[in-house]
Structure formats: structure tokens, C-alpha cells
């Protein structure tokens, strides 16, 4: 079985590395050839264009920034070069409108599709423990399941096409809402006279505890944040959340507020900063730092 993996970013590269270590015949592709260096040392072949990379492959996997890039692959750049009977496993976060459009083009090409977005962060990608939420035809899923289980520890078939994208958006938004809620709880405690580290410890050992409190609380207070996920991508996820909500007539007032916060943070700090940078707007609004003294003058 020949596999092509396109998109070697913070998530894509470690996923591809796990496939290479598992012994798959792997071709990789990215705009930046340097991102393929380690993968080549693991036995992968680098090809400099998606069109060339997919011509003789059985399964194509893409890990891309968002809908715009996915649409770009659904034409001469990639899809039209795929052979009939091959499978495109799309691992990114996407919206349903683009999913339907891209899948229609794939069907004309004779290419099967699975939407299979992932969750678990860069740590989960490196360890091969990602949660993978899959939408698409069950026989195609069964055919690809062993491959998905190399990169994921919890691989779930959720139903028809698009179900994976819906589940990914619904669960990832909770991380951002939790991050903002955690920051507001810390701010309330600190402004009321409780030491920040003590307040975090209280949250971590009470009914307010969560993965977000444990994972993001310490870097939030020491100001180092988390280099694994960019602010612009977080804002993109929040926009996708509101687009999905509008398409199914769901009212999500908290999501609307958090999307606005991340949008303002992108304008203030730039899309390449860590997603927790959004919470500096809370510091500014309150005239109160959560960060340690030695981190207060950093950008």
C-alpha cells in the first residue's frame, strides 16, 4: 500500500513520522522541503508538489490549515492527479460547505473520501494517541482503519460524510471556551487578593478542574504559553464554529463572544502568536497581570 501525506506542520509531521516508523511506503509533501528532512531519515520519500506526490498512491492523507487549503487540493493541484479507487483521508478542520463541494469533485474523479479530523495536540500526534473522528462510508473506513490506528489511539467512525468535521468543531471549541473561563476565574481570584499560583491550585483540586486547567494553567501564569498551536488557527476554528452553528440554526452566545475575543487578539498580536496570547486582552482590560514579573515586558 502506497501512502502520500501532504502538510508537514506541527500536527502533520509527527503523524507522518509514525506512519514511516510503522513501515509504510510513504511519500511526503510540503511547501517547505526542510520539514521533510527528518521524515526522509525515517525512510519517507519527499516530492515537491502534491500533483506529483499522489499520482501512483493508494491513500492520500492531508493535514492542512483550513477550508481554503483543502479547496485548493480539490483540483489540478492534487485531486485530479489521484487514480480512481484511491482514498483521500482529510485530517484537517473543515466546514460542511467545503466538505460537500470537495467530495462531489472526488466522486467525479472516482476517489473515495473520509473526513477524519484529529484532536490531542502535538503531544498526541507525536505519541500516536490522537482521537480521530471519522465521517464517511463504513467499508472505506474499515479499509483505512489500520492506517488510522497508527496515528490515533481512539479512532471512531461517527456516521456519514461530514460527521467527523462536526464532532471536531464541537469538541475543540470547548478547549477555547475553557481557556477563557480559566483565565477569568484566575483574574477574579487575583484581583480579589488570592495569589495566582494558589488560585490555580485551588481550581485544579476542585470542581473546576479540567484538562485545560492542568495543561494551560501553568504556562498561562509563567507567560511561556504553548508554542504548539497558533492564535490565527484558534480564531479560524472559532469562525468555523459559528459558520456551523448558523448552518444548523444553533444559538451559541458564548462561542460568539470567544470568537470576538480571538479576532481582536489576532489584530493585536498577530496570527502566529500562541493561542493563549488572546488572554492578554483580559489582563489589559483589568489592569492586572496573571503572568510572572519576569514575563511582563515580553511581547
Buried (B, 14 or more C-beta within 10 A) or exposed (E): EBBBBBBBBBBBBBBBBBBBEBEBBBBBBBEEBEBBEBBEEBEBBBBEEBBBBBBEBBBBBBBBBBBEBBBBBBEEBBBBBBEEEBBBBBBBBBBBBBBEBBBEBBEEBEBBBBBBBBBBBBEBBBBBBBBBBBBBBEEBBEBBBEBBBBBBEEBBBBBEBBBBBBBBBBEBBBBBBBBBBBBEBBBEBBEEEBEBBEBBEBBBEEEEEBEBBEBBBBBBBBBBBBEEBBBBBBBBBBBBBBBBBEEEEEEBEEBBEBBEBBBEBBEBBEBEBBBBBBBBBBBEEBEEBBBEEEBEEEE
